[in-house]
Amino acid sequence: MRKADSRRGRALRRAALAAAAGLLAGCGGLDWMTPEAPSWVAVRGYRSAQPPRQPVRRVLVLPFKVGDALPEHADKLRAALAQALRDSCGFDVVAPAEIELPRSTRDEIANGGGRDSAGLIRLHREWDADAALFGRLAFGRAHGEPAVGVELELIDARDGARLWSAKDTVDARDPTTRASLLAWRKHETGHEEDPVSATQIPFDSFARFVASSFVRTLFPAQETAPARPLAATNPEKPAQARN
């Protein structure tokens, strides 16, 4: 009996280690499709077909570039994505403020750079990061029903491989997206009667809704189509919501 218990214990420990390794390699150890998961919106995001050569444990979330949107909304969305990566993928995430970055790094990011070998090696050394998340808030609606157009790219800072990319618009004017957002807010607050309108939802909560939706695409279960070329975000074609 003791030998059987010992073998069972070793098997469980090996299974736990394997699950942790898969999780750290890119959210492979979690399942977002469970019934108790809150409502979300389906967005376009694709993992690389090839896993990273080494597990990704620490992710650097860099300040986002801002298009036709408010800088404070970009900051809130970046913070929400950083937290979603921690909570859902188990990554050690660091998201420094722009002023905390070296001047050369700030200039590179502002000019759309930092993704070449030299820039990635510098980020890896300065922040001990296995991967860097580059982002852009291309579009944002500041008043009325919220909307954002988001572009994301996760790059392995050790070899330059693109591990994940996502690009889509989430617009609460879309009826199904609005319904999913309202369900998300009720789940988040625990109040069934609130809210009655998407315009009443704080942007922080909307940002968390968007972030969780994008992070879901890191899961293997969501890889249902090949990655599309990165093209301009089209606010007229919002993502479709699911419950």
Phi, psi and omega in degrees: 000317181296321179296319179297317179296320180296316179296319179297319179296318179295320180296319179294320179295319178296320179295320180295318178295320179295319179296319179296320179297318179295321180297313183290341178278000174139046174069015183288345184265006182242159182232111181275355189268010179291147184301331184281353179294142181292166179299154182209176179238137180282125179233166181272115178206141188221129172282156173293146178292336180258128177292159177298150181296327176230150181303144176266119181245327183236127182242131175262118178261108185278156176304140183279147167285152184236127176263241180273070184201168179276136179303323180294331176290323177297320179296317181293322179292321179296318179296321179293320179293319178300317181291322179296323178293325176293309188289321189265332184248348180076014179288151166275113188246133174239131182229079184292149173292157183303322182292340179280346180276148174301151183304319181297321180292317179301317181295319180297314181295319180299329181266010178080015182257205180089000184255003176280174185302315182296317180294319180292320178297320179296317178296320179298318183284318184290325187242004182052040184262136175279329181215155179236134178258117176260140182215161177215128171267097187282332187209142177206142176253118186275337184234152180078212180289127188291154177202148176216150169244120190239140174233127184226148176211123178256120185240135176292117184287350183268330181223001176082005181288139176278117184270332185195143174217148181211144182201118180190170175246135175244114187233118182289354174287339175289126186303316182289324176295319179299315180297319180293321178296317179297321177294321177299314182296321178296319177297319184290321183270335184079012179250113183294333185276348183244150347270172178258348181215145178295336180292342181272354184276125178300149182297329178302317180291319177299320179297320178293323176299313180295315183298315180296327180293318179290319181296332177303330183286356173283348183275139181305328183296341183267359182276083184248356181209153178291154180296139177264155178301146178289113180238174181298137178294136181247104181298344182279352181235073183291161178293156180263138183274155174227159176243000000 
